[in-house]
Amino acid sequence: SATSSASRSWQAAQRDAGPAVSSIKEEGQSGRRGLLALLLFAFSSQRQGCRAEETPWRQLSPEEQSEVTKMADVALNAKNAAEEEVAWTRMLERYAGLPQVQVIVISNRGNSRARQGKLQEALEDYNRAIELSPAAADPHLNRGAVYEALGRLEEALVDYDIVLRNDPQDPAAWNNRGNALLGLKRFAPARDSFQKALSLSGSQTFAFAAVNLALTQYELGEDDEALRGLKSLLARYAEAFPDARAAYALIL
């Protein structure tokens, strides 16, 4: 399928407006910008929605901050998703009693597991992150992408709607919502979701939302609009975007 849903490292402090990677593909460094900054941000005593029965959040010492930052850097620079998972797990074991570290690290371990195809294990991590911080957007977004991969589209849709209730300007959530609706054959609302994603980010920074939109327009019989959008993408990306070429061939 040419459609693609986004996942991302948890970057609530400085969220990237551009596209994240597909939930089961290797994630590039651009999808991880801001994570170390967020780890430092989370060392404050703010609870960020942590449930009352959890271990109280406390401010980390400068030594702990330094160690966590170094351990996160090891994970982010791992050679592959399997090594990254191991690095996040080490962090969880080292800081199991500190929810402000655990909640971020466990969500990112879920990403590394999803990219290895360990979808059930990834779900367990996202579920735990959401238990620790129910208001956090990225674990919901990432869990929704895994639900899509498992064919659980209605559950994915619920997660994306939670993200959008908290941040209606999130283009990744709008794209993913459209993708779930497309899978459910709800073509008109899917088209609207993709168009919203593109209105927030533009096709230059969120190109696969434009491909998803074209496929939806094709399903709705809007062939001219679909072809026009794909031609524009191909003019910019040419050989770099095989999904657009595949969609263009399908519509022709």
C-alpha positions as a Markdown table, in Angstrom:
| # | Residue | x | y | z |
|---|---|---|---|---|
| 1 | Ser | 0.0 | 0.0 | 0.0 |
| 2 | Ala | 1.2 | 3.5 | -0.7 |
| 3 | Thr | -0.5 | 4.9 | 2.4 |
| 4 | Ser | 1.7 | 5.6 | 5.4 |
| 5 | Ser | 1.0 | 6.5 | 9.0 |
| 6 | Ala | 3.4 | 8.4 | 11.2 |
| 7 | Ser | 5.0 | 7.7 | 14.5 |
| 8 | Arg | 7.5 | 9.9 | 16.4 |
| 9 | Ser | 9.8 | 10.1 | 19.3 |
| 10 | Trp | 8.2 | 11.8 | 22.2 |
| 11 | Gln | 9.1 | 15.5 | 21.7 |
| 12 | Ala | 6.4 | 17.4 | 23.6 |
| 13 | Ala | 8.7 | 20.2 | 24.6 |
| 14 | Gln | 9.6 | 21.2 | 21.0 |
| 15 | Arg | 7.4 | 19.3 | 18.6 |
| 16 | Asp | 8.6 | 18.9 | 15.0 |
| 17 | Ala | 6.0 | 20.1 | 12.5 |
| 18 | Gly | 7.4 | 17.9 | 9.8 |
| 19 | Pro | 6.5 | 14.3 | 9.0 |
| 20 | Ala | 7.5 | 11.4 | 11.2 |
| 21 | Val | 8.5 | 8.1 | 9.8 |
| 22 | Ser | 6.2 | 5.1 | 9.2 |
| 23 | Ser | 5.6 | 3.1 | 12.3 |
| 24 | Ile | 7.5 | 0.0 | 11.2 |
| 25 | Lys | 10.4 | 1.6 | 9.3 |
| 26 | Glu | 13.8 | 2.6 | 10.6 |
| 27 | Glu | 13.5 | 6.1 | 12.1 |
| 28 | Gly | 15.9 | 8.8 | 11.0 |
| 29 | Gln | 17.6 | 11.3 | 13.3 |
| 30 | Ser | 15.3 | 14.1 | 12.0 |
| 31 | Gly | 12.4 | 12.3 | 13.7 |
| 32 | Arg | 14.2 | 12.4 | 17.1 |
| 33 | Arg | 15.1 | 16.1 | 17.3 |
| 34 | Gly | 14.2 | 17.5 | 20.7 |
| 35 | Leu | 14.2 | 14.3 | 22.7 |
| 36 | Leu | 17.3 | 15.1 | 24.7 |
| 37 | Ala | 15.9 | 18.6 | 25.3 |
| 38 | Leu | 12.6 | 17.0 | 26.5 |
| 39 | Leu | 14.4 | 14.6 | 28.8 |
| 40 | Leu | 16.0 | 17.7 | 30.5 |
| 41 | Phe | 12.6 | 19.4 | 30.5 |
| 42 | Ala | 11.1 | 16.5 | 32.2 |
| 43 | Phe | 13.6 | 16.6 | 35.1 |
| 44 | Ser | 11.5 | 19.4 | 36.6 |
| 45 | Ser | 9.0 | 18.5 | 39.3 |
| 46 | Gln | 6.0 | 19.0 | 36.9 |
| 47 | Arg | 4.0 | 15.8 | 36.8 |
| 48 | Gln | 2.8 | 16.1 | 33.2 |
| 49 | Gly | -0.4 | 14.2 | 33.9 |
| 50 | Cys | 1.2 | 11.4 | 35.9 |
| 51 | Arg | -1.4 | 9.4 | 37.9 |
| 52 | Ala | -1.6 | 10.1 | 41.6 |
| 53 | Glu | -0.9 | 6.5 | 42.6 |
| 54 | Glu | 2.4 | 6.5 | 40.8 |
| 55 | Thr | 5.8 | 7.2 | 42.5 |
| 56 | Pro | 6.0 | 11.0 | 43.1 |
| 57 | Trp | 8.0 | 12.9 | 40.6 |
| 58 | Arg | 11.1 | 14.6 | 42.0 |
| 59 | Gln | 13.7 | 16.8 | 40.5 |
| 60 | Leu | 16.9 | 14.9 | 39.4 |
| 61 | Ser | 20.3 | 15.9 | 40.6 |
| 62 | Pro | 22.8 | 17.4 | 38.1 |
| 63 | Glu | 24.6 | 14.0 | 38.1 |
| 64 | Glu | 21.5 | 12.1 | 37.3 |
| 65 | Gln | 20.6 | 14.5 | 34.6 |
| 66 | Ser | 24.0 | 14.1 | 33.0 |
| 67 | Glu | 23.8 | 10.3 | 33.2 |
| 68 | Val | 20.3 | 10.1 | 31.7 |
| 69 | Thr | 21.3 | 12.4 | 28.9 |
| 70 | Lys | 24.3 | 10.2 | 28.1 |
| 71 | Met | 22.2 | 7.1 | 28.2 |
| 72 | Ala | 19.6 | 8.6 | 25.9 |
| 73 | Asp | 22.3 | 9.7 | 23.5 |
| 74 | Val | 23.5 | 6.1 | 23.3 |
| 75 | Ala | 19.9 | 4.9 | 22.4 |
| 76 | Leu | 19.4 | 7.6 | 19.8 |
| 77 | Asn | 22.7 | 6.8 | 18.1 |
| 78 | Ala | 22.2 | 3.0 | 18.1 |
| 79 | Lys | 23.1 | 1.3 | 14.8 |
| 80 | Asn | 19.7 | -0.4 | 14.5 |
| 81 | Ala | 16.4 | -0.7 | 16.3 |
| 82 | Ala | 17.4 | -3.9 | 18.2 |
| 83 | Glu | 20.4 | -2.1 | 19.8 |
| 84 | Glu | 18.2 | 0.9 | 20.5 |
| 85 | Glu | 15.7 | -1.2 | 22.3 |
| 86 | Val | 18.4 | -2.7 | 24.5 |
| 87 | Ala | 19.6 | 0.9 | 25.3 |
| 88 | Trp | 16.2 | 2.1 | 26.3 |
| 89 | Thr | 15.6 | -1.0 | 28.4 |
| 90 | Arg | 18.9 | -0.3 | 30.3 |
| 91 | Met | 17.6 | 3.2 | 31.0 |
| 92 | Leu | 14.3 | 1.8 | 32.3 |
| 93 | Glu | 16.1 | -0.6 | 34.6 |
| 94 | Arg | 18.4 | 2.1 | 35.9 |
| 95 | Tyr | 15.6 | 4.6 | 36.5 |
| 96 | Ala | 12.6 | 2.4 | 37.2 |
| 97 | Gly | 11.5 | 4.4 | 40.2 |
| 98 | Leu | 11.5 | 7.8 | 38.4 |
| 99 | Pro | 8.3 | 8.2 | 36.3 |
| 100 | Gln | 9.5 | 11.4 | 34.6 |
| 101 | Val | 12.3 | 9.4 | 33.0 |
| 102 | Gln | 10.3 | 6.1 | 32.6 |
| 103 | Val | 7.3 | 7.7 | 30.8 |
| 104 | Ile | 9.5 | 9.1 | 28.0 |
| 105 | Val | 11.9 | 6.2 | 27.7 |
| 106 | Ile | 9.2 | 3.5 | 27.6 |
| 107 | Ser | 7.4 | 5.3 | 24.8 |
| 108 | Asn | 10.6 | 5.5 | 22.7 |
| 109 | Arg | 11.3 | 1.8 | 23.4 |
| 110 | Gly | 7.9 | 1.1 | 22.0 |
| 111 | Asn | 9.0 | 2.9 | 18.8 |
| 112 | Ser | 12.1 | 0.7 | 18.5 |
| 113 | Arg | 10.0 | -2.4 | 19.1 |
| 114 | Ala | 7.5 | -1.4 | 16.5 |
| 115 | Arg | 10.2 | -0.9 | 13.9 |
| 116 | Gln | 11.3 | -4.5 | 14.5 |
| 117 | Gly | 7.8 | -5.8 | 14.0 |
| 118 | Lys | 7.3 | -6.5 | 17.7 |
| 119 | Leu | 3.9 | -4.9 | 17.7 |
| 120 | Gln | 2.4 | -6.5 | 20.8 |
| 121 | Glu | 5.4 | -5.6 | 22.8 |
| 122 | Ala | 5.3 | -2.1 | 21.4 |
| 123 | Leu | 1.6 | -1.8 | 22.5 |
| 124 | Glu | 2.5 | -2.8 | 26.0 |
| 125 | Asp | 5.0 | 0.0 | 26.1 |
| 126 | Tyr | 2.6 | 2.6 | 24.8 |
| 127 | Asn | -0.1 | 1.4 | 27.2 |
| 128 | Arg | 2.3 | 1.9 | 30.1 |
| 129 | Ala | 3.4 | 5.3 | 28.9 |
| 130 | Ile | -0.3 | 6.4 | 28.7 |
| 131 | Glu | -1.0 | 5.0 | 32.1 |
| 132 | Leu | 1.9 | 7.1 | 33.5 |
| 133 | Ser | 0.9 | 10.3 | 31.5 |
| 134 | Pro | -2.6 | 10.1 | 30.0 |
| 135 | Ala | -2.4 | 13.6 | 28.5 |
| 136 | Ala | 0.8 | 12.9 | 26.5 |
| 137 | Ala | 0.1 | 13.0 | 22.7 |
| 138 | Asp | 2.9 | 10.9 | 21.2 |
| 139 | Pro | 2.2 | 7.6 | 22.9 |
| 140 | His | -1.4 | 7.8 | 21.6 |
| 141 | Leu | -0.1 | 8.7 | 18.1 |
| 142 | Asn | 2.4 | 5.8 | 18.1 |
| 143 | Arg | -0.1 | 3.3 | 19.6 |
| 144 | Gly | -2.6 | 4.3 | 16.9 |
| 145 | Ala | 0.0 | 3.6 | 14.2 |
| 146 | Val | 0.6 | 0.1 | 15.7 |
| 147 | Tyr | -3.2 | -0.5 | 15.9 |
| 148 | Glu | -3.3 | 0.3 | 12.2 |
| 149 | Ala | -0.6 | -2.2 | 11.5 |
| 150 | Leu | -2.6 | -4.8 | 13.4 |
| 151 | Gly | -5.8 | -3.9 | 11.4 |
| 152 | Arg | -7.5 | -2.5 | 14.5 |
| 153 | Leu | -8.6 | 0.7 | 12.7 |
| 154 | Glu | -11.4 | 1.8 | 15.0 |
| 155 | Glu | -9.0 | 1.7 | 18.0 |
| 156 | Ala | -6.4 | 3.7 | 16.0 |
| 157 | Leu | -9.1 | 6.3 | 15.2 |
| 158 | Val | -9.8 | 6.7 | 18.9 |
| 159 | Asp | -6.2 | 7.4 | 19.7 |
| 160 | Tyr | -5.8 | 9.9 | 16.9 |
| 161 | Asp | -8.9 | 11.8 | 18.0 |
| 162 | Ile | -7.5 | 12.0 | 21.6 |
| 163 | Val | -4.3 | 13.6 | 20.1 |
| 164 | Leu | -6.4 | 16.1 | 18.1 |
| 165 | Arg | -8.6 | 17.0 | 21.0 |
| 166 | Asn | -5.4 | 18.1 | 22.8 |
| 167 | Asp | -3.7 | 19.6 | 19.8 |
| 168 | Pro | -5.9 | 20.3 | 16.7 |
| 169 | Gln | -2.9 | 21.6 | 14.9 |
| 170 | Asp | -1.0 | 18.3 | 14.8 |
| 171 | Pro | -0.5 | 17.3 | 11.1 |
| 172 | Ala | 0.8 | 13.8 | 11.8 |
| 173 | Ala | -2.4 | 13.0 | 13.8 |
| 174 | Trp | -4.6 | 14.4 | 11.0 |
| 175 | Asn | -2.7 | 12.3 | 8.4 |
| 176 | Asn | -3.0 | 9.1 | 10.6 |
| 177 | Arg | -6.7 | 9.8 | 11.2 |
| 178 | Gly | -7.2 | 10.0 | 7.5 |
| 179 | Asn | -5.3 | 6.8 | 6.9 |
| 180 | Ala | -7.5 | 4.9 | 9.4 |
| 181 | Leu | -10.6 | 6.3 | 7.8 |
| 182 | Leu | -9.3 | 5.3 | 4.4 |
| 183 | Gly | -8.9 | 1.8 | 5.7 |
| 184 | Leu | -12.4 | 1.9 | 7.0 |
| 185 | Lys | -13.6 | 3.1 | 3.5 |
| 186 | Arg | -14.9 | 6.3 | 5.0 |
| 187 | Phe | -13.5 | 8.2 | 2.0 |
| 188 | Ala | -15.0 | 11.7 | 2.4 |
| 189 | Pro | -13.9 | 12.3 | 6.0 |
| 190 | Ala | -10.5 | 10.6 | 5.1 |
| 191 | Arg | -10.1 | 13.2 | 2.4 |
| 192 | Asp | -10.9 | 16.0 | 4.8 |
| 193 | Ser | -8.3 | 14.7 | 7.3 |
| 194 | Phe | -5.6 | 14.6 | 4.7 |
| 195 | Gln | -6.4 | 18.0 | 3.5 |
| 196 | Lys | -6.2 | 19.3 | 7.0 |
| 197 | Ala | -2.8 | 17.7 | 7.5 |
| 198 | Leu | -1.5 | 19.4 | 4.3 |
| 199 | Ser | -3.0 | 22.7 | 5.3 |
| 200 | Leu | -1.0 | 22.6 | 8.5 |
| 201 | Ser | 2.3 | 21.4 | 7.0 |
| 202 | Gly | 2.3 | 21.6 | 3.2 |
| 203 | Ser | 3.2 | 18.8 | 0.8 |
| 204 | Gln | 6.9 | 19.7 | 0.8 |
| 205 | Thr | 7.3 | 18.7 | 4.4 |
| 206 | Phe | 4.5 | 16.1 | 4.6 |
| 207 | Ala | 4.6 | 14.5 | 1.2 |
| 208 | Phe | 3.0 | 11.1 | 2.0 |
| 209 | Ala | -0.1 | 12.9 | 3.3 |
| 210 | Ala | -0.4 | 14.2 | -0.3 |
| 211 | Val | -0.1 | 10.7 | -1.7 |
| 212 | Asn | -2.8 | 9.5 | 0.8 |
| 213 | Leu | -5.0 | 12.4 | -0.3 |
| 214 | Ala | -4.6 | 11.4 | -3.9 |
| 215 | Leu | -5.6 | 7.8 | -3.3 |
| 216 | Thr | -8.6 | 9.0 | -1.4 |
| 217 | Gln | -9.7 | 11.3 | -4.2 |
| 218 | Tyr | -9.3 | 8.4 | -6.6 |
| 219 | Glu | -11.7 | 6.3 | -4.4 |
| 220 | Leu | -14.1 | 9.2 | -4.5 |
| 221 | Gly | -13.9 | 9.5 | -8.3 |
| 222 | Glu | -12.0 | 12.8 | -8.2 |
| 223 | Asp | -9.4 | 11.6 | -10.7 |
| 224 | Asp | -8.4 | 15.0 | -12.0 |
| 225 | Glu | -7.6 | 16.3 | -8.6 |
| 226 | Ala | -5.7 | 13.2 | -7.7 |
| 227 | Leu | -3.6 | 13.3 | -10.8 |
| 228 | Arg | -2.9 | 17.0 | -10.4 |
| 229 | Gly | -1.6 | 16.5 | -6.9 |
| 230 | Leu | 0.6 | 13.5 | -7.8 |
| 231 | Lys | 2.1 | 15.3 | -10.8 |
| 232 | Ser | 3.1 | 18.2 | -8.5 |
| 233 | Leu | 4.7 | 15.7 | -6.1 |
| 234 | Leu | 6.6 | 13.9 | -8.9 |
| 235 | Ala | 7.8 | 17.2 | -10.4 |
| 236 | Arg | 9.5 | 17.9 | -7.0 |
| 237 | Tyr | 10.6 | 14.5 | -5.9 |
| 238 | Ala | 11.0 | 12.4 | -9.1 |
| 239 | Glu | 13.0 | 9.3 | -8.3 |
| 240 | Ala | 13.0 | 10.0 | -4.5 |
| 241 | Phe | 9.3 | 9.2 | -4.0 |
| 242 | Pro | 8.3 | 5.8 | -5.3 |
| 243 | Asp | 4.9 | 5.9 | -3.5 |
| 244 | Ala | 3.9 | 8.8 | -5.6 |
| 245 | Arg | 4.9 | 7.1 | -8.8 |
| 246 | Ala | 3.0 | 3.9 | -7.8 |
| 247 | Ala | -0.1 | 5.9 | -7.0 |
| 248 | Tyr | 0.1 | 7.8 | -10.3 |
| 249 | Ala | 0.4 | 4.5 | -12.2 |
| 250 | Leu | -2.6 | 3.1 | -10.3 |
| 251 | Ile | -4.8 | 6.1 | -11.1 |
| 252 | Leu | -3.8 | 6.1 | -14.8 |
